[in-house]
Amino acid sequence: MNVTELLKESMKTKPASNRGARKKTSTPKDVIRMNFNENGYGMSDKVKAAIVETALGSYMYQDFYAVDIKEKLAAIYGLTKDHVLIGSGSSAVIDMLGEVFINPGDEVVYCMPSYEAFPDMVSDNGGVRIEVPVDKNYKFDLDGMLAAVTNRTKMAIVVNPNNPTGTYVNSSKVEEFVRRLPENVVAVVDEAYFEYVDDDTHYSLIRLIQEGYDKPLIILRTFSKIYGLAGLRIGYAIGDPLLIDELMKACQAWNVGRNAQLAAIAALEDQDYIKKIKALNIINREYVSNELKKMGCDVVKPAANFIYFDAHRDSQAVRNKLAEMKIMIGAPDKFNRVSIGTEEQNKAFIKAMKNVMTEVPKRV
Ligand SMILES: *Cc1c(COP(=O)(O)O)cnc(C)c1O
């Protein structure tokens, strides 16, 4: 077989994906997972109860239009259900963005390092990746992105807080950036970690949609992170109904399962739990951050539930050594990325990390 000949053009030239989701690797089962930015405390008790109740109904199809969760979100934001798109994780929504908006040759501007789903989405559709390095503080360089906009730019993406660097840009600056984009550029703001940001002046860019913003803007949110529903696969986008209707054309059939829809509704109803997790994360993040600094690591100021740090050692070697001790963390590049877990998980990580600092030689 000449498989390459069978492929569509974009797939012939697409570079290998850096995403776990597209690699032939699995996370071992009996380990402490601090590599996916999951909520180590899991889901709230109310959500657990809701899932047990709904699981036995799994023989029935869900509502394909997901109207209940859409109406729930619409009520929370003071919008209509037509402003809401539901996907099996916000990753699925990212794929829809590519399918609906990106023509071969269209430029998509974002910073790197960032969430690897975006470069994948661009290349899947034959788009051109315009990657601006994050600034010296590892934050999205919005001025650099504006300077990279050309008449071929179709989309500009801000991941805020960013993954893997864990930094955020105050939303007033993101709003200013979005407003300065030409009206033929789709602005996408990924707020997967929005709930973790500890800054009273920081607001969701959903505010612009609420104010009736009339240029193309899509905000991405997920239930995978602070809500603790990563394995159920549900996320959403908020935008003008004109855009959401178009995105729905690329919706995978039966995309979000019944349990996911019902669990997400229950999760939204338990905001006390979200407040509690946010507060715990601040304390735990402080602990991990300080301990890493004491060991001599450089720590990038974190805004979400993970820490991007330089142990001054080969990041793969650090990751592998910890894996031997049954603790999984990430090594996205020269730096490592560790999720903030429960107190117990964090202590285990710090203990193991001390070992790593003596066993793994310094980078030359
Ligand atoms: C984890 C993450 C997502 C969400 O992934 P899901 O598909 O919703 O599980 C989206 N964006 C960023 C930046 C993330 O880190």
The ligand as a MOL file (V3000), in Angstrom:
LIG
                    3D

  0  0  0     0  0            999 V3000
M  V30 BEGIN CTAB
M  V30 COUNTS 15 15 0 0 0
M  V30 BEGIN ATOM
M  V30 1 C -6.6780 20.7380 29.3490 0
M  V30 2 C -6.8350 21.8580 28.4020 0
M  V30 3 C -7.9700 21.9820 27.5990 0
M  V30 4 C -9.1560 21.0970 27.7430 0
M  V30 5 O -9.1190 19.8700 27.3020 0
M  V30 6 P -10.4730 19.0420 27.2560 0
M  V30 7 O -10.5290 18.5680 25.8660 0
M  V30 8 O -11.6110 19.9490 27.5830 0
M  V30 9 O -10.2880 17.9660 28.2520 0
M  V30 10 C -8.0960 23.0430 26.7420 0
M  V30 11 N -7.1360 23.9690 26.6870 0
M  V30 12 C -6.0530 23.9190 27.4570 0
M  V30 13 C -5.0540 25.0050 27.3870 0
M  V30 14 C -5.8580 22.8490 28.3240 0
M  V30 15 O -4.7520 22.7820 29.0630 0
M  V30 END ATOM
M  V30 BEGIN BOND
M  V30 1 1 1 2
M  V30 2 1 2 3
M  V30 3 2 2 14
M  V30 4 1 3 4
M  V30 5 2 3 10
M  V30 6 1 4 5
M  V30 7 1 5 6
M  V30 8 2 6 7
M  V30 9 1 6 8
M  V30 10 1 6 9
M  V30 11 1 10 11
M  V30 12 2 11 12
M  V30 13 1 12 13
M  V30 14 1 12 14
M  V30 15 1 14 15
M  V30 END BOND
M  V30 END CTAB
M  END
